[in-house]
């Protein structure tokens, strides 16, 4: 499970958004859960692994 999150903004027409939210609610899931699952499954199908982000290297202090 991911520890940090990033925001993804998606534009969708209002009718589809409402129907999607209703369907999510009927499945006792949030839209975010469904989108994360769809992305994860699609990436697996395409053979793409999520690469962890590296922390920037610490700068050496000059004396």
C-alpha distances in whole Angstrom, upper triangle without the diagonal:
4,6,9,11,14,16,18,21,22,26,27,30,31,32,28,26,28,28,24,23,26,24,21,22,24,21,20,17,16,17,14,12,15,15,11,12,15,14,11,14,17,15,15,18,20,18,17,14,12,13,12,14,17,18,22,25,26,30,33,35,39,42
4,6,7,10,13,15,19,20,24,26,29,29,31,28,25,27,28,24,23,26,25,21,23,25,22,21,18,17,17,13,12,15,14,11,12,15,13,11,15,17,15,16,19,20,19,16,13,10,11,10,11,14,15,19,22,24,27,30,32,36,39
4,7,10,14,16,20,22,26,27,31,31,32,30,27,29,30,26,25,28,27,23,25,27,24,22,19,18,19,15,14,18,17,13,16,18,17,15,19,20,19,19,23,23,22,19,16,13,14,11,12,14,14,18,20,22,25,28,30,34,36
4,7,10,13,17,19,23,25,29,29,31,28,25,27,29,25,24,27,26,23,24,27,25,23,20,18,18,14,14,17,16,13,16,18,16,15,19,20,19,20,23,23,23,19,17,13,13,11,10,13,13,16,19,21,24,27,29,32,35
4,7,10,13,16,19,21,25,25,27,25,22,24,25,22,21,24,24,20,22,25,23,21,18,15,15,11,12,15,13,11,14,16,14,14,18,18,17,19,22,22,22,19,17,13,14,12,12,15,15,18,21,23,26,29,31,34,37
4,7,10,13,17,19,23,23,26,23,21,23,25,21,21,24,24,21,23,26,24,23,19,16,15,12,14,16,13,11,15,16,14,15,18,18,17,20,22,22,22,19,17,13,14,13,12,15,16,18,21,23,25,29,31,34,37
4,6,10,13,16,19,20,22,20,17,20,22,19,18,22,22,19,21,24,23,22,18,15,13,10,13,15,12,11,15,16,14,15,19,18,18,21,23,22,23,20,19,16,17,16,15,18,19,21,25,26,28,32,34,37,40
4,6,10,13,16,17,20,18,15,18,20,17,17,20,20,18,20,23,22,22,18,15,12,10,13,13,10,10,14,13,11,14,17,16,16,19,21,20,21,19,18,16,17,17,17,20,21,23,27,29,31,34,36,39,43
4,7,10,13,14,17,15,13,16,18,15,15,19,20,18,20,23,23,22,19,15,12,11,15,15,11,13,16,15,14,17,19,18,18,22,23,22,24,21,22,19,21,21,20,24,25,26,30,32,33,37,39,42,45
4,6,10,12,14,12,10,14,15,13,14,17,18,16,19,22,21,21,18,15,12,11,14,14,10,13,15,14,13,17,18,17,18,21,22,21,23,21,22,20,22,23,23,26,27,29,33,35,37,40,42,45,48
4,7,9,12,10,9,13,14,13,14,17,18,17,20,22,22,23,20,17,14,14,17,16,13,16,18,16,16,20,21,19,21,24,24,24,26,24,25,24,26,27,26,30,31,32,36,38,40,43,45,48,51
4,6,8,7,6,10,11,10,12,15,15,15,18,20,20,21,19,16,13,14,17,15,13,17,18,16,17,20,21,19,21,24,24,24,27,25,27,25,28,29,29,32,34,35,39,41,43,47,49,51,55
4,6,6,6,9,10,11,12,14,16,17,18,20,21,22,21,18,15,17,20,18,16,20,21,19,20,24,24,22,25,28,27,27,30,29,30,29,32,33,33,36,37,39,43,45,47,50,52,55,58
4,6,5,6,9,10,10,12,14,15,16,18,20,21,19,17,14,17,19,18,17,20,22,20,21,25,25,24,27,29,29,30,32,31,32,31,33,34,34,37,39,40,44,46,48,51,53,56,59
4,5,5,6,9,10,11,12,14,15,17,19,20,19,17,15,18,20,18,17,21,22,20,22,25,25,24,27,30,29,30,33,32,33,32,35,36,36,40,41,43,46,48,50,54,56,59,62
4,5,5,6,8,10,10,12,14,15,16,18,17,15,12,15,17,14,14,18,18,16,18,22,21,21,23,26,25,26,29,28,29,28,31,32,33,37,38,40,44,46,48,52,54,57,60
4,6,5,6,9,10,10,12,14,15,16,14,12,10,12,15,13,12,16,17,16,17,21,21,21,23,25,25,26,29,28,28,27,30,31,31,35,36,38,42,44,46,49,51,54,57
4,5,5,6,9,10,10,12,14,15,14,13,11,14,16,14,15,18,19,18,20,23,23,23,26,28,28,29,32,31,31,30,33,33,34,37,39,41,44,46,48,52,54,57,60
4,5,5,6,9,10,10,12,14,14,13,11,15,16,13,14,18,18,17,19,22,22,22,25,27,26,27,30,30,31,30,33,34,34,38,40,42,46,48,50,54,56,59,62
4,5,5,6,9,10,11,12,11,10,8,11,12,10,11,14,14,13,16,18,18,18,21,23,23,24,27,26,27,26,29,30,31,35,36,38,42,44,47,50,52,55,59
4,5,5,6,9,10,10,9,8,6,10,11,10,11,14,15,15,17,19,20,21,23,25,25,27,29,28,28,27,30,30,31,34,36,38,42,43,46,50,51,55,58
4,5,5,6,9,10,10,10,9,13,14,12,14,17,17,17,20,22,22,23,25,27,27,29,31,30,31,30,33,33,34,38,39,42,45,47,50,53,55,58,61
4,5,5,6,9,9,10,9,13,12,10,13,16,15,14,18,19,19,20,23,24,24,26,28,28,28,28,31,32,33,37,38,41,44,46,49,53,55,58,61
4,5,5,6,5,6,6,9,9,7,10,13,12,13,16,17,17,19,21,22,23,25,27,26,26,25,28,29,30,34,35,38,41,43,46,49,51,55,58
4,5,5,6,7,8,12,11,11,13,16,15,16,19,20,21,22,25,26,26,28,30,29,29,28,31,31,32,36,37,40,43,45,48,51,53,56,59
4,5,8,10,11,14,13,12,15,18,16,17,20,22,21,23,26,26,26,29,31,30,31,30,33,33,35,38,40,43,46,48,51,54,56,59,62
4,5,9,10,13,11,10,13,15,13,15,18,18,18,20,23,23,23,26,28,28,27,27,30,30,32,36,37,40,43,45,48,52,54,57,60
4,7,10,12,10,10,14,15,14,16,19,19,19,22,24,24,25,28,29,28,28,27,30,30,31,34,36,39,42,44,47,50,52,55,58
4,7,8,6,7,10,11,11,13,15,16,16,19,21,21,22,25,26,25,25,23,26,26,28,31,32,35,39,40,43,47,49,52,55
4,5,5,7,9,10,11,13,14,16,17,19,20,21,23,25,26,25,24,22,25,25,26,29,30,33,36,38,41,44,46,50,53
4,5,5,6,9,10,11,12,14,15,16,18,20,21,22,24,23,23,21,24,24,25,28,30,32,36,38,40,44,46,49,52
4,5,5,6,8,10,11,12,14,15,16,18,20,21,22,20,20,18,20,20,21,25,26,29,32,34,37,40,42,45,48
4,6,5,6,9,10,11,12,14,15,17,18,20,21,20,19,17,20,20,21,25,26,29,33,35,38,41,43,46,49
4,5,5,6,9,10,11,12,14,15,16,18,20,19,19,18,21,22,23,27,29,31,35,37,40,43,46,49,52
4,5,5,6,9,10,10,12,14,15,16,18,17,17,15,19,19,21,24,26,29,32,35,37,41,43,46,50
4,6,5,6,9,10,11,12,14,15,16,15,14,12,16,16,18,21,23,26,29,32,35,38,41,44,47
4,5,5,6,8,10,11,12,14,15,14,14,13,17,18,20,24,26,29,32,34,37,41,43,46,50
4,6,5,6,9,10,10,12,14,13,14,14,18,19,21,25,27,30,33,36,39,42,45,48,51
4,6,5,6,9,10,11,12,11,11,11,14,16,18,21,24,26,30,32,35,39,41,44,48
4,6,5,6,9,10,10,9,9,9,13,14,17,20,23,26,29,32,34,38,41,44,47
4,5,5,6,9,10,10,11,12,15,17,20,24,26,29,32,35,38,41,44,47,50
4,5,5,6,9,9,11,12,15,18,20,24,27,29,32,35,38,41,44,47,50
4,5,5,6,5,7,8,12,14,17,20,23,26,29,32,34,38,41,44,47
4,5,5,6,7,9,13,15,18,22,25,28,30,33,36,39,42,45,48
4,5,8,10,13,16,19,22,25,28,31,33,36,39,42,45,48,52
4,6,9,12,14,18,20,23,27,29,31,35,37,40,44,46,50
4,6,10,12,16,19,21,25,27,29,33,35,38,41,44,48
4,7,9,13,15,18,21,24,26,29,32,35,38,41,44
4,6,9,12,15,19,21,23,27,29,32,35,38,42
4,6,9,12,16,18,21,24,27,30,33,36,39
4,6,9,13,15,17,21,23,26,29,32,36
4,6,9,12,15,18,21,24,27,30,33
4,7,9,12,15,18,21,24,27,30
4,6,8,12,15,18,21,24,27
4,6,9,12,15,18,21,24
4,6,9,12,15,18,21
4,6,9,12,15,19
4,6,9,12,15
4,6,9,13
4,6,10
4,6
4
